[in-house]
Amino acid sequence: MFTTALLEKPQVHSSCTHAKGAQSAAAAKHFCGLACGIAFGIVMATVASSNVCGIVFAIKEQLPQAQQQQQQQDVPRTQQLLHAKRSGAAEGEGRSHVNNLGAPLLDVRNVPLRTRGRHIVDASNKRIKWACGNWHGLEQTMGVPGGLHLVHIDVLVVRIRNLGFNCIRLPFSVEYVLTDPPINNSAVSANPQFTNITWRTMFQATVHAIAQAGLMMILDRHMLWAGNNPSKLSMASGLWYANDISASDNVEALELLAEMTANESLVVGMELINEPHDVFPGSWPDGGPDKPILINWGSKDPRHDLHVYSETAGNAVLAKNPNLLIIVDGLCAATTLDFVRDMPVRLSLPHRIVYSAHSYAFWDFRHYNHGWQLVAVEVGLAIMVVQLLLFQWWLRNDMPSASAELMVCFAFGGLGIVTGCAALVLCAGYIAFYRGCFQFCDYLIQTQLKYIGWVFAALAILFSTACVCTLWWLLCRRRGCAIFSLYKKTFKPGGSKYVKVPLTFTHHPWKWLAALVLHLTMWLSVCGLLFVFVIALQCGIFSTRWWFLTQMGIRWGYLLEEGKPYTAPVWIGEFGADHDSAFVRDSVSYFAEQEVNWGYWPLNPTRPCGGIVDAFTGFQPCEDPDSWVDDPFSVFADDWMSFRYPWQQQRLLPIMM
């Protein structure tokens, strides 16, 4: 097509050149140099923005060394003060103890709790704040809360209270609630009174001990099967049913615990399911399900609709114990509650709903965005080097310049190729997810990533159409004008001048093809550079504190707006980190500003090894899944007496008040 269009007649070309006027070679080179200069400026701006964001992120991520040392010196002194004030009463004094530091305890004379707008309130209409610790163990195969092999249970719960917490979240499994097996005696070696008892007796003894310390309790349906956490079983427990545990079995377990704790006023809430998420083939112990089960909010299908389950299970629990608050986790492993805006949960009893989200440092993508921004800068620099080499070769070999129409065509074509490739990558990922090639969240794909793919596809069609239209105009309407031209120096009376001479495929095929490849490569690289710049800019924005806080507001913070149909309390049921990072500081700042209820995961300094979760290969168990390892996220140090890290006390105490 190009060959046919470029069989120009010399006399027609002459008319075009006379109509447009001759341009000097210096002007052409100046224009090309200006274009490359602009591209180079874009890269340098990207580098500068990346460096600025990198410096800011690094400052937020790592405190100065002197400040860290001062923190190490100051916090233990504060910690001694904390224990001195809060241990004024004997460890067994129980619910009569009043906190001097940390979260206020609930006065049992003012139960039950209710919700009022964005807050949880007691019977006297006083606001109650949950500052909880997650104490796991009852949901695991041993069936015992952690630490009872080292510390007496009455001493341990008072230590939890003395750290400033006023609430404990107790995970449990449906399997052990229904089967009531004997516990592992080795897990209660420091509590011989619990030897040879069953799980339900252990549960009731734990609830009684916590209540004696004056701490509120939230029961958490953490797993379907008892097992290590994390484990393949915990990853398979994202639904309210499985092949061997029906949805009615799940609700029966909730009802049973609601009845068992009906007379304990400090059991204040029931979490219907922990971190609901999609379940993929091979996840369940029997090898099921046969195909992915993707949960949603509002489809009315009881096997897939978390909204239907929340209302059904919540009403069943309230029928057994109307004093409980019902806690509903968000989709995508409790990371988002944005769907509640249009369809909040409605229960048979009013003022009972609390929504729960989870927040961890590994879900804070600012660090990853910063890394991708650096990669984008490196790619941009590589493209810039290629451009400069091509431009140098162009100047040295006296390559022809292209017409304005062809340059526009190349620009649209390059943008169409780049956006089209992005759309194809997203489309391939979409198909791969539904074929089970990797695990992600169907809700996010359906509500966000799918539309991003459509935007890229629409841009690709738009740019490609513009490219084709420009090419049609060039080949059909302006056949007489050359698309490549050389500048020749002529000598005439009065001085020398540059005249534009057409370059045709007929007379110079190889040079014509070289010019085509060169211009096409340069414009594709410019479009790629622009795309890289956009990616780097996006990653830079996503790395900011403003974006992090905005996302929390979009996902669940909006529920705290007073006077809305969806207004309700939000409880961050799990929140934790293994170092004092920008994530911790920004989260704590947002929690304090919004007066958010929260629960730190976990109290336990050790946990079963379990394994790790990979998006592409699924759950990967440890070599010895039953071995015990340190949990770097834990509140307690190994002695089960004090905070593991000094920064935890510094960050958590202000939001306990």
C-alpha positions in Angstrom: 0.0 0.0 0.0 2.8 2.4 0.8 4.6 1.4 -2.4 1.6 2.1 -4.5 1.1 5.5 -2.9 4.6 6.6 -3.3 5.0 6.2 -7.1 4.8 10.0 -7.2 5.0 12.0 -10.4 7.9 14.6 -10.1 5.8 17.4 -11.6 3.0 16.9 -9.0 5.6 16.9 -6.2 7.0 20.2 -7.6 3.6 21.8 -7.2 3.3 20.7 -3.6 6.8 22.0 -2.7 6.0 25.3 -4.3 2.7 25.5 -2.5 4.3 24.8 0.9 7.5 26.6 0.5 11.0 25.2 0.9 12.2 24.4 4.5 15.8 24.5 5.5 17.6 21.4 6.8 18.6 23.3 9.9 14.9 24.0 10.7 14.1 20.3 10.3 16.9 19.2 12.5 16.0 21.9 15.0 12.4 20.5 15.1 13.6 17.0 15.7 16.0 18.1 18.3 13.2 20.0 20.0 11.0 16.8 20.0 13.7 14.7 21.5 14.4 17.4 24.0 10.8 17.4 25.1 10.9 13.6 25.4 14.0 13.8 27.4 12.4 16.4 29.6 9.5 14.0 30.2 11.9 11.4 31.4 13.8 13.8 33.6 10.5 15.0 35.1 9.6 11.3 35.8 13.0 10.7 37.4 12.6 13.8 39.5 9.1 12.9 40.6 10.2 9.4 41.4 13.1 10.7 43.4 10.9 13.1 45.4 8.3 10.4 46.1 11.1 8.0 47.0 12.7 10.4 49.4 9.3 11.2 51.0 8.4 7.5 51.2 11.8 6.6 52.6 11.5 9.3 55.3 8.1 8.0 56.3 9.2 4.4 56.2 12.3 4.7 58.4 12.8 7.0 61.4 16.1 8.6 61.9 18.6 6.5 63.8 18.8 8.9 66.7 15.0 9.0 67.0 14.9 5.2 67.0 17.5 5.0 69.8 15.6 7.6 71.9 12.4 5.6 71.3 14.1 2.5 72.6 15.2 4.4 75.8 11.9 6.1 76.4 9.3 3.4 75.9 10.5 0.9 78.5 10.3 3.7 81.1 6.7 4.4 79.9 6.0 0.7 80.0 7.0 0.5 83.6 4.7 3.4 84.4 1.9 1.6 82.5 2.3 -1.6 84.5 2.6 0.3 87.8 -0.6 2.2 87.3 -2.6 -0.7 85.9 -1.5 -3.3 88.3 -2.6 -1.5 91.4 -5.3 -4.1 91.8 -4.4 -7.7 92.3 -4.3 -9.8 89.1 -7.3 -11.7 90.1 -9.4 -8.7 91.1 -11.3 -8.9 87.9 -14.1 -6.7 86.6 -14.0 -4.2 89.5 -10.7 -2.9 88.1 -10.8 0.5 86.5 -8.2 1.4 83.8 -5.9 4.4 84.3 -4.2 3.9 81.0 -5.6 2.2 77.9 -9.1 1.7 76.8 -11.9 2.1 79.4 -13.6 -1.1 80.5 -17.3 -1.6 80.0 -19.5 -1.2 83.1 -21.5 -4.4 83.2 -24.4 -2.5 84.6 -24.8 -0.7 81.3 -25.3 -3.6 78.9 -26.4 -4.6 76.3 -24.6 -2.6 73.7 -26.4 -1.0 70.7 -25.4 1.1 67.7 -26.2 4.8 67.4 -25.2 6.2 64.0 -21.5 5.6 63.6 -20.9 4.7 67.3 -21.4 1.8 69.6 -23.1 2.9 72.8 -24.1 1.2 76.1 -27.5 1.3 77.8 -26.7 4.7 79.2 -26.1 6.0 75.7 -22.4 6.4 76.4 -20.0 5.8 73.5 -18.0 2.5 73.8 -14.8 2.0 71.9 -13.5 -1.4 71.1 -9.7 -1.7 71.5 -9.3 -5.4 71.0 -6.6 -8.0 70.8 -7.0 -11.2 68.8 -6.3 -14.3 70.9 -6.2 -17.3 68.6 -6.0 -21.0 69.5 -9.5 -22.1 70.0 -10.0 -22.5 66.2 -6.8 -24.6 65.9 -6.4 -28.3 66.2 -5.2 -28.0 69.8 -8.5 -26.3 70.7 -6.9 -24.1 73.4 -6.1 -20.3 73.5 -2.4 -19.7 73.1 -0.1 -19.3 76.1 -1.9 -21.6 78.5 1.1 -24.0 78.4 3.2 -21.3 80.0 0.9 -18.9 82.0 -2.2 -19.5 84.2 -5.3 -18.2 82.3 -6.3 -15.8 85.1 -2.9 -14.2 85.0 -2.8 -14.1 81.3 -6.1 -12.3 80.8 -5.1 -9.6 83.3 -1.8 -9.1 81.5 -3.9 -8.5 78.3 -5.9 -5.9 80.2 -2.8 -4.3 81.6 -1.5 -3.7 78.1 -4.4 -1.4 77.6 -6.9 -3.6 75.7 -10.6 -3.7 76.8 -11.8 -6.4 74.4 -10.7 -9.8 73.1 -11.7 -11.3 69.7 -11.9 -15.1 70.1 -11.7 -17.1 66.9 -13.5 -20.5 66.7 -14.2 -23.2 64.1 -17.6 -24.7 63.2 -16.2 -28.2 63.3 -15.2 -28.0 67.0 -18.3 -26.2 68.1 -20.5 -29.0 66.6 -18.3 -32.1 67.5 -16.9 -30.9 70.9 -13.7 -33.0 70.8 -11.3 -33.3 73.7 -8.6 -30.7 73.8 -4.8 -31.2 73.5 -3.6 -31.6 77.1 -0.1 -30.5 76.3 -1.5 -27.0 75.4 -2.7 -26.5 79.0 0.3 -27.7 81.0 0.3 -24.5 83.1 -3.4 -24.9 83.7 -3.9 -28.5 85.0 -7.5 -27.8 85.9 -8.3 -28.1 82.1 -6.8 -31.5 81.6 -9.0 -34.0 79.9 -11.9 -31.6 79.1 -13.7 -31.1 75.9 -13.6 -28.0 73.6 -16.9 -26.5 74.8 -15.8 -26.7 78.4 -12.6 -25.0 77.4 -14.5 -22.3 75.6 -16.7 -21.6 78.5 -13.8 -21.5 80.9 -12.0 -19.0 78.6 -15.1 -16.8 78.4 -15.4 -16.9 82.2 -11.8 -15.9 82.8 -11.9 -13.1 80.3 -15.1 -11.8 81.9 -13.6 -11.9 85.3 -10.9 -9.5 84.0 -13.6 -7.1 82.9 -12.8 -7.5 79.1 -15.5 -7.5 76.4 -15.5 -10.5 74.0 -16.3 -10.8 70.3 -16.8 -14.3 69.0 -15.4 -14.9 65.5 -16.4 -17.7 63.2 -12.9 -17.9 61.9 -12.8 -21.3 60.2 -15.1 -24.1 59.0 -12.6 -26.8 60.1 -10.3 -26.7 63.0 -6.7 -26.3 61.8 -3.5 -24.3 61.8 -3.8 -20.7 60.9 -2.6 -20.0 58.3 -3.2 -23.3 56.5 -5.0 -24.7 53.5 -8.1 -25.1 55.8 -8.1 -21.4 56.8 -7.8 -20.4 53.1 -10.7 -22.8 52.3 -13.0 -21.3 55.0 -14.0 -18.2 53.0 -17.5 -19.5 52.6 -20.3 -20.4 55.0 -20.5 -23.9 53.7 -18.5 -26.8 52.1 -19.2 -30.3 50.9 -19.1 -31.8 54.4 -20.3 -28.7 56.4 -23.6 -27.3 55.2 -24.8 -23.7 55.6 -27.3 -24.9 58.2 -24.4 -26.5 60.1 -22.6 -23.2 60.1 -25.6 -21.3 61.4 -26.2 -24.0 64.0 -22.7 -23.4 65.4 -23.4 -19.7 65.7 -26.7 -20.3 67.4 -25.1 -22.8 69.8 -22.4 -20.3 71.0 -25.0 -17.5 71.2 -27.1 -19.7 73.5 -24.0 -20.7 75.6 -23.0 -17.1 76.2 -26.5 -15.6 76.6 -25.9 -15.1 80.4 -22.5 -13.5 80.0 -23.0 -9.8 79.5 -19.4 -9.1 78.4 -19.8 -11.3 75.3 -21.0 -8.4 73.2 -20.7 -9.4 69.5 -20.8 -12.3 67.0 -18.7 -12.1 63.8 -20.6 -14.2 61.3 -17.6 -15.1 59.1 -14.0 -14.2 59.0 -12.6 -12.7 55.7 -15.1 -14.0 53.2 -13.5 -14.7 49.9 -13.8 -16.8 46.7 -13.0 -20.5 46.9 -11.3 -22.3 44.1 -11.2 -26.0 43.1 -9.1 -28.3 45.3 -9.4 -26.0 48.4 -11.6 -28.2 50.5 -10.3 -31.3 52.4 -12.3 -33.6 50.1 -10.9 -32.0 46.9 -13.8 -29.7 46.2 -15.3 -27.5 45.0 -15.5 -28.7 41.4 -15.4 -25.1 40.0 -14.7 -21.7 41.5 -17.3 -20.3 43.9 -17.3 -16.6 43.5 -19.1 -14.6 46.2 -20.9 -11.3 45.7 -23.2 -8.9 47.4 -26.8 -8.7 46.2 -27.3 -11.6 43.7 -29.9 -13.3 46.0 -28.2 -16.6 45.4 -27.8 -18.1 48.9 -24.7 -20.0 47.8 -22.9 -16.9 46.6 -24.6 -13.8 48.2 -22.8 -12.6 51.3 -25.7 -10.2 51.9 -28.3 -13.0 52.1 -26.0 -15.0 54.4 -25.4 -12.0 56.7 -29.1 -11.3 57.1 -30.0 -15.0 57.5 -27.3 -15.9 60.0 -27.6 -12.6 61.8 -31.3 -13.0 62.5 -30.7 -16.6 63.6 -28.1 -15.4 66.2 -30.4 -12.6 67.5 -33.2 -15.1 67.9 -31.0 -17.0 70.4 -29.3 -14.0 72.0 -30.9 -10.6 71.2 -28.2 -8.8 73.3 -25.4 -9.4 70.8 -24.1 -7.1 68.1 -23.8 -8.7 64.7 -20.5 -8.1 62.9 -20.4 -8.4 59.1 -17.0 -8.6 57.3 -16.4 -7.2 53.8 -15.7 -9.0 50.6 -12.3 -9.8 49.2 -11.1 -11.1 52.6 -12.7 -8.2 54.5 -10.7 -5.5 52.5 -13.7 -3.6 51.1 -17.2 -2.6 52.2 -18.0 -0.2 49.4 -21.1 -2.2 48.3 -22.9 -1.5 51.6 -23.6 2.0 50.4 -26.4 0.7 48.0 -27.5 -2.4 50.0 -26.9 -2.3 53.8 -27.8 -5.3 56.0 -31.2 -5.1 57.6 -31.9 -7.4 60.6 -35.0 -8.2 62.5 -33.8 -6.1 65.4 -32.6 -2.6 64.8 -29.3 -1.0 65.9 -27.4 -4.3 65.8 -25.1 -4.1 62.8 -21.3 -3.4 63.0 -19.3 -3.7 59.8 -15.7 -5.1 59.9 -12.7 -4.6 57.7 -9.2 -5.9 58.0 -6.0 -3.9 57.3 -2.5 -5.2 57.1 0.8 -3.8 55.9 1.1 -6.3 53.1 -2.2 -4.9 51.7 -0.7 -1.4 51.7 0.6 -1.2 48.1 2.5 2.0 48.5 5.8 0.1 48.8 5.0 -1.9 45.6 3.9 1.2 43.8 7.1 2.9 44.7 9.0 -0.1 43.4 7.1 -0.1 40.1 7.7 3.6 39.8 11.4 3.0 39.9 11.0 0.3 37.3 9.1 2.7 35.1 11.9 5.3 35.4 14.5 2.7 34.4 12.4 1.6 31.4 11.9 5.2 30.4 15.7 5.9 30.6 16.3 2.8 28.4 13.8 4.0 25.8 15.4 7.5 25.9 18.9 6.0 25.2 17.4 4.1 22.2 15.8 7.3 21.0 19.1 9.3 21.3 21.0 6.6 19.4 18.5 6.5 16.6 18.5 10.3 16.4 22.3 10.4 16.2 22.2 7.8 13.4 19.6 9.8 11.6 21.7 12.9 11.7 24.9 11.2 10.7 23.4 9.4 7.7 21.4 12.3 6.4 18.1 10.4 6.7 14.9 12.0 5.2 12.3 13.8 7.2 8.6 12.7 7.2 5.6 14.7 6.3 3.3 16.1 9.0 0.5 13.7 8.0 2.8 10.7 8.4 4.0 11.9 11.8 0.4 12.3 13.0 -0.3 8.8 11.7 2.7 7.3 13.5 1.7 9.1 16.8 -1.9 7.8 16.7 -0.7 4.3 15.7 1.9 4.2 18.5 -0.7 5.1 21.1 -3.1 2.6 19.6 -0.5 -0.2 19.9 0.5 0.7 23.5 -3.1 1.0 24.8 -4.1 -2.1 22.8 -1.3 -4.2 24.4 -2.5 -3.0 27.8 -6.0 -4.0 27.0 -4.9 -7.4 25.8 -2.8 -8.0 29.0 -5.8 -7.2 31.1 -8.1 -9.4 29.0 -5.6 -12.3 29.2 -5.5 -11.9 33.0 -9.3 -11.8 33.1 -9.5 -15.1 31.2 -6.7 -16.7 33.2 -8.5 -15.8 36.5 -11.7 -17.5 35.5 -9.8 -20.6 34.3 -8.2 -20.9 37.8 -4.7 -20.0 36.7 -4.3 -17.6 39.7 -6.3 -16.5 42.7 -7.6 -13.0 43.1 -10.9 -11.4 44.1 -13.8 -11.7 41.7 -15.5 -8.6 43.2 -12.5 -6.3 42.4 -12.2 -7.8 38.9 -15.9 -7.2 38.2 -16.1 -3.7 39.7 -12.7 -2.2 38.8 -10.2 -4.1 36.7 -12.8 -5.0 34.0 -13.7 -1.4 33.5 -10.0 -0.4 33.3 -9.6 -3.0 30.6 -12.6 -1.5 28.7 -11.0 2.0 29.0 -7.8 0.8 27.4 -9.7 -1.1 24.7 -11.7 2.0 23.9 -8.6 4.2 23.7 -6.9 1.6 21.5 -9.9 1.7 19.1 -10.0 5.5 19.1 -6.2 5.9 18.4 -6.2 3.1 15.8 -9.2 4.7 14.0 -7.5 8.1 14.0 -4.3 6.4 12.6 -6.3 4.7 9.8 -8.1 7.9 8.9 -4.9 9.9 8.8 -3.3 7.2 6.6 -6.3 7.2 4.3 -6.1 11.0 3.9 -2.4 10.7 3.2 -2.7 7.9 0.6 -5.9 8.8 -1.1 -6.3 12.5 -0.9 -2.7 13.7 -1.0 -1.2 11.2 -3.4 0.8 13.9 -5.0 2.8 14.8 -1.9 5.8 12.8 -0.9 5.8 11.5 2.6 9.6 11.4 2.8 11.8 14.2 1.6 15.6 14.9 1.5 17.1 18.4 1.6 19.7 19.2 -1.1 22.0 22.2 -1.1 21.9 24.2 -4.3 24.1 27.0 -5.3 22.5 30.0 -7.0 23.6 33.5 -7.7 23.3 35.4 -4.4 24.1 32.3 -2.2 23.2 28.7 -1.5 19.8 27.4 -0.6 18.3 24.1 0.6 15.5 22.6 -1.5 13.3 19.7 -0.6 13.6 16.7 -2.9 11.1 13.8 -2.8 12.3 10.3 -1.7 10.4 7.7 -3.6 10.3 3.9 -3.2 10.9 3.5 -6.9 14.2 5.2 -7.0 15.5 4.6 -3.5 13.7 1.5 -2.1 16.2 0.6 0.7 16.6 4.2 1.9 12.8 4.6 1.8 12.3 1.5 3.9 15.0 2.5 6.3 13.3 5.9 6.7 10.0 4.2 7.4 11.5 1.8 10.0 13.4 4.6 11.7 10.4 7.0 12.0 8.1 4.2 13.0 10.5 3.1 15.7 11.1 6.6 17.0 7.4 7.3 17.3 6.6 4.0 18.9 9.3 4.7 21.4 7.9 8.2 22.1 4.5 6.7 22.7 6.0 4.0 24.9 7.8 6.7 26.8 4.5 8.6 27.3 2.9 5.4 28.6 5.7 4.8 31.0 5.5 8.4 32.2 1.8 7.9 32.9 2.5 4.6 34.8 5.2 6.3 36.8 2.9 9.2 37.6 0.1 6.9 38.7 2.5 4.9 40.9 3.8 8.1 42.4 0.2 9.2 43.3 -0.6 5.7 44.6 2.5 6.0 46.9 1.2 9.0 48.7 -0.4 9.2 52.1 -3.4 11.1 50.5 -4.1 8.2 48.3 -3.8 5.6 51.1 -6.3 7.5 53.3 -8.6 8.2 50.4 -8.8 4.5 49.6 -9.7 3.7 53.2 -12.4 6.3 53.0 -13.7 4.8 49.8 -13.6 1.2 51.0 -15.2 1.6 54.4 -14.6 5.1 55.9 -17.7 6.4 54.2 -19.9 4.3 56.5 -18.9 6.7 59.3 -20.8 9.6 57.7 -23.6 10.6 60.0 -27.2 10.8 58.8 -26.9 8.4 55.8 -29.1 5.4 55.2 -25.9 3.2 55.4 -24.3 4.9 58.5 -23.0 2.3 60.9 -20.0 1.6 63.2 -16.9 0.2 61.6 -14.5 -2.2 63.4 -11.1 -3.0 62.0 -11.2 -6.6 63.3 -7.6 -7.4 62.2 -4.8 -4.8 62.0 -1.1 -5.4 62.4 2.4 -5.0 61.2 5.9 -6.3 62.0 7.7 -2.9 62.0 6.9 0.8 62.6 6.1 1.8 59.0 4.2 4.6 57.2 1.3 2.1 57.1 1.1 1.9 60.9 1.5 5.6 61.4 -1.0 6.6 58.8 -3.5 3.9 59.9 -3.3 4.9 63.5 -3.7 8.6 62.6 -6.8 7.8 60.5 -8.3 5.5 63.3 -7.8 8.3 65.8 -9.3 11.0 63.5 -12.3 8.8 62.7 -12.7 7.3 66.1 -12.6 3.8 64.6 -12.9 0.6 66.7 -10.1 -1.8 66.1 -8.6 -5.2 66.9 -4.8 -6.0 66.7 -3.7 -9.3 65.3 -2.5 -11.2 67.2 -1.8 -11.3 70.9 0.1 -14.6 70.6 3.9 -14.4 70.1 4.0 -17.8 68.4 1.8 -19.7 65.9 1.8 -22.9 64.0 4.0 -22.6 60.9 1.2 -23.4 58.5 2.5 -22.0 55.2 2.2 -19.1 52.8 -0.3 -18.1 50.2 0.7 -17.5 46.6 -1.7 -16.0 44.0 -0.5 -18.3 41.3 0.4 -21.6 43.1 -2.2 -21.4 45.9 -1.3 -22.3 49.5 2.3 -23.6 50.0 2.6 -25.4 53.4 5.8 -25.3 55.5 8.0 -28.4 55.6 6.6 -29.1 59.1 3.2 -27.3 59.2 2.8 -28.3 62.9 6.0 -26.7 64.1 5.7 -23.4 66.0 7.4 -20.2 64.8 7.6 -16.7 66.1 4.9 -14.4 64.9 6.5 -11.0 64.0 3.1 -9.3 64.1 2.3 -10.2 67.7 1.6 -7.9 70.6 3.2 -10.0 73.3 6.8 -10.7 73.5 7.8 -14.3 74.1 7.3 -14.0 77.9 3.6 -13.1 77.4 4.1 -10.1 79.6 5.0 -7.0 77.6 4.8 -5.6 74.1 7.0 -7.3 71.5 8.1 -3.9 70.0 8.4 -0.5 71.8 6.7 1.2 68.9 3.5 -0.9 69.4 2.9 0.8 72.8 3.7 4.2 71.4 1.2 3.8 68.5 -1.6 1.8 70.1 -2.0 3.6 73.5 -3.2 6.9 71.9 -6.0 5.1 70.0 -7.0 3.0 73.0 -8.4 6.1 74.8 
